[in-house]
């Protein structure tokens, strides 16, 4: 029985990583888009092949880069300043037409987060729109007045889905770090709060005509971009 081909050199290993299904998770942990991480991996692979540096030198170079990216991401998350980590995207409200590329996946991924300083207190929402396995497309953030954190989480979804409906996107995967609300949307928990029930019903209404709608719970670190946008909106009010 023949052995499956395994990477034998660092360039081969980097090429394998570029094609890996785990690339998106790795990119989020580094605070980069998938496209940007793939681009950097390709550059490192070419540099290694052309410069003929030793394995130790190349690993040191990658480690130094990873440390810089991690420090930058930590600084941005701590301050709530999205500009420290991510480039500014198109403002969703200014996009009249569907921003999805004509090629690639037809699924739009949206990352939403709500922030409340005081719970209840001054609140805002942050949303990132991207093509599945593709580029970041647009962003949205705004303050919503005084609210609880859960209300802000729902308001973020409503704002995102209103843009989705306006763009006539038909397939959506939504990611958020609120386990409670994900369970409510998936039917595991009942919506008991009178403040949340109308927002829950609004989400159901806005998703009823979609061909595909899935909600996923993710760790906060993987939702840092949307979180930073919500804090950016709050900071702008002060």
C-alpha positions as CSV (number, residue, x, y, z in Angstrom):
1,X,0.0,0.0,0.0
2,X,1.5,3.3,-1.1
3,X,2.1,6.0,1.6
4,X,0.3,9.3,1.1
5,X,2.6,12.1,0.1
6,X,3.8,14.1,3.0
7,X,5.7,17.5,3.0
8,X,9.4,16.8,3.2
9,X,10.7,20.4,3.1
10,X,9.7,23.7,4.6
11,X,8.4,25.1,1.3
12,X,6.3,21.9,1.0
13,X,5.1,22.4,4.5
14,X,4.1,26.0,3.8
15,X,2.3,25.0,0.6
16,X,0.4,22.4,2.6
17,X,-0.6,25.0,5.2
18,X,-1.7,27.5,2.5
19,X,-4.2,24.8,1.3
20,X,-5.2,23.7,4.8
21,X,-8.8,23.8,5.9
22,X,-7.6,25.2,9.2
23,X,-6.3,28.4,7.6
24,X,-9.3,30.5,8.5
25,X,-9.0,29.6,12.2
26,X,-5.3,30.4,12.1
27,X,-5.9,33.7,10.3
28,X,-8.4,34.8,12.9
29,X,-6.1,34.0,15.8
30,X,-3.4,36.1,14.1
31,X,-5.8,39.0,13.5
32,X,-5.4,38.6,9.7
33,X,-7.8,37.9,6.8
34,X,-7.4,34.5,5.1
35,X,-6.2,36.2,2.0
36,X,-3.5,38.2,3.8
37,X,-2.3,35.1,5.7
38,X,-2.2,33.1,2.5
39,X,-0.2,35.9,0.8
40,X,2.3,36.0,3.6
41,X,2.8,32.2,3.6
42,X,3.4,32.3,-0.1
43,X,6.0,35.1,0.3
44,X,7.8,33.2,3.0
45,X,7.8,30.0,0.9
46,X,9.3,31.9,-2.1
47,X,11.9,33.6,0.1
48,X,12.9,30.3,1.6
49,X,13.2,28.7,-1.8
50,X,15.2,31.6,-3.3
51,X,17.4,32.5,-0.4
52,X,18.3,29.0,0.6
53,X,18.3,29.9,4.3
54,X,18.6,27.2,6.9
55,X,15.5,25.7,8.6
56,X,16.5,27.3,11.9
57,X,16.9,30.8,10.3
58,X,13.5,30.5,8.7
59,X,11.7,29.3,11.8
60,X,13.2,32.2,13.7
61,X,11.9,34.6,11.1
62,X,8.4,33.1,11.2
63,X,8.4,33.2,15.0
64,X,9.4,36.8,15.1
65,X,6.6,37.7,12.6
66,X,4.1,35.7,14.7
67,X,5.1,37.5,17.9
68,X,4.7,40.9,16.2
69,X,1.2,40.0,14.9
70,X,0.1,38.6,18.3
71,X,1.3,41.8,20.1
72,X,-0.5,44.0,17.6
73,X,-3.7,42.0,17.9
74,X,-3.5,42.0,21.7
75,X,-3.0,45.8,21.7
76,X,-5.9,46.3,19.4
77,X,-8.3,44.0,21.3
78,X,-7.3,45.6,24.6
79,X,-8.0,49.1,23.3
80,X,-11.0,48.2,21.2
81,X,-9.3,50.0,18.2
82,X,-10.0,47.9,15.1
83,X,-7.6,50.1,13.0
84,X,-4.7,48.7,15.0
85,X,-5.3,45.2,13.5
86,X,-7.6,45.3,10.6
87,X,-7.8,47.6,7.6
88,X,-10.9,49.8,7.2
89,X,-13.6,48.1,5.1
90,X,-16.3,49.6,3.1
91,X,-19.2,51.0,5.2
92,X,-22.1,48.6,4.7
93,X,-24.7,51.5,4.6
94,X,-22.9,53.0,1.6
95,X,-23.1,49.9,-0.5
96,X,-26.1,49.9,-2.7
97,X,-25.3,46.7,-4.5
98,X,-24.4,43.2,-3.2
99,X,-20.7,43.3,-2.4
100,X,-20.2,39.6,-2.8
101,X,-17.7,38.6,-5.6
102,X,-19.1,37.0,-8.6
103,X,-16.8,34.0,-8.2
104,X,-16.2,31.8,-5.1
105,X,-18.6,30.7,-2.4
106,X,-22.2,32.1,-2.5
107,X,-22.2,32.1,1.3
108,X,-21.8,35.4,3.1
109,X,-20.4,35.1,6.6
110,X,-21.3,37.8,9.2
111,X,-19.7,38.3,12.5
112,X,-21.7,40.3,15.0
113,X,-21.1,41.7,18.5
114,X,-22.9,44.0,20.9
115,X,-21.2,46.0,23.6
116,X,-22.7,47.5,26.7
117,X,-20.8,49.6,29.2
118,X,-22.8,49.2,32.4
119,X,-25.2,46.4,31.3
120,X,-27.5,48.3,31.0
121,X,-25.5,51.3,29.8
122,X,-24.3,53.0,26.7
123,X,-24.3,50.4,24.0
124,X,-23.2,49.8,20.4
125,X,-23.0,47.1,17.7
126,X,-20.3,45.9,15.4
127,X,-20.6,43.7,12.3
128,X,-18.1,42.3,9.8
129,X,-19.3,40.9,6.4
130,X,-17.1,38.5,4.4
131,X,-17.3,35.9,1.7
132,X,-16.8,32.4,2.9
133,X,-13.3,31.4,2.1
134,X,-12.9,34.8,0.6
135,X,-12.2,38.5,1.4
136,X,-13.7,40.8,4.1
137,X,-16.3,42.8,2.3
138,X,-17.8,45.5,4.6
139,X,-18.3,46.6,8.2
140,X,-21.0,48.3,10.2
141,X,-21.0,49.9,13.6
142,X,-23.3,52.3,15.4
143,X,-24.4,53.2,18.9
144,X,-27.9,52.2,20.0
145,X,-28.4,54.2,23.1
146,X,-28.8,52.6,26.6
147,X,-29.3,48.9,26.5
148,X,-28.2,45.6,28.0
149,X,-25.5,43.4,26.5
150,X,-28.0,40.9,25.2
151,X,-30.2,43.5,23.6
152,X,-27.0,44.9,21.9
153,X,-26.2,41.4,20.6
154,X,-29.6,41.1,19.1
155,X,-29.5,44.6,17.7
156,X,-26.2,43.7,16.0
157,X,-27.9,40.8,14.3
158,X,-30.9,42.8,13.2
159,X,-28.6,45.5,11.7
160,X,-26.6,42.9,9.8
161,X,-29.6,41.0,8.5
162,X,-31.2,44.3,7.3
163,X,-28.1,44.9,5.1
164,X,-28.3,41.2,3.9
165,X,-31.9,41.6,2.9
166,X,-31.2,44.9,1.1
167,X,-28.3,43.2,-0.8
168,X,-30.5,40.2,-1.6
169,X,-28.0,37.7,-0.3
170,X,-29.6,34.3,0.0
171,X,-27.1,32.2,2.0
172,X,-25.8,33.4,5.4
173,X,-23.7,31.9,8.1
174,X,-23.7,34.1,11.3
175,X,-21.0,33.9,14.0
176,X,-21.3,35.4,17.5
177,X,-19.8,34.9,20.9
178,X,-23.0,34.9,22.9
179,X,-23.8,31.3,23.7
180,X,-27.2,32.2,25.2
181,X,-28.4,33.9,22.0
182,X,-27.1,31.2,19.7
183,X,-29.0,28.6,21.8
184,X,-32.1,30.7,21.6
185,X,-31.9,31.0,17.9
186,X,-31.2,27.3,17.5
187,X,-34.2,26.4,19.7
188,X,-32.4,25.0,22.7
189,X,-33.4,27.9,25.0
190,X,-36.7,29.8,25.3
191,X,-36.7,33.5,24.9
192,X,-38.2,34.6,28.2
193,X,-37.1,38.2,28.4
194,X,-39.7,40.7,27.2
195,X,-36.9,42.9,26.0
196,X,-35.4,40.2,23.8
197,X,-38.6,38.6,22.5
198,X,-39.4,41.3,19.9
199,X,-35.8,41.3,18.7
200,X,-35.8,37.5,18.4
201,X,-39.0,37.7,16.3
202,X,-37.4,40.3,14.1
203,X,-34.4,38.1,13.5
204,X,-36.8,35.2,12.5
205,X,-38.7,37.5,10.2
206,X,-35.5,38.8,8.5
207,X,-34.2,35.2,7.9
208,X,-37.4,33.5,6.8
209,X,-36.7,34.0,3.0
210,X,-33.1,33.0,3.1
211,X,-32.2,29.7,1.3
212,X,-29.6,29.0,4.0
213,X,-29.1,30.4,7.5
214,X,-26.9,29.0,10.1
215,X,-25.8,30.4,13.5
216,X,-22.5,29.4,15.1
217,X,-21.1,30.2,18.5
218,X,-17.4,31.2,18.5
219,X,-14.9,32.2,21.1
220,X,-14.6,35.9,21.8
221,X,-11.0,36.0,20.5
222,X,-12.3,34.9,17.1
223,X,-14.9,37.6,17.1
224,X,-12.5,40.4,18.1
225,X,-12.9,42.4,14.9
226,X,-16.7,42.9,15.4
227,X,-16.1,43.5,19.1
228,X,-13.5,46.2,18.3
229,X,-16.0,47.9,15.9
230,X,-18.7,48.1,18.6
231,X,-16.2,49.7,21.0
232,X,-15.0,52.0,18.2
233,X,-18.6,53.3,17.9
234,X,-18.8,53.8,21.7
235,X,-15.5,55.6,21.9
236,X,-16.6,58.0,19.1
237,X,-19.5,59.1,21.3
238,X,-17.2,60.2,24.1
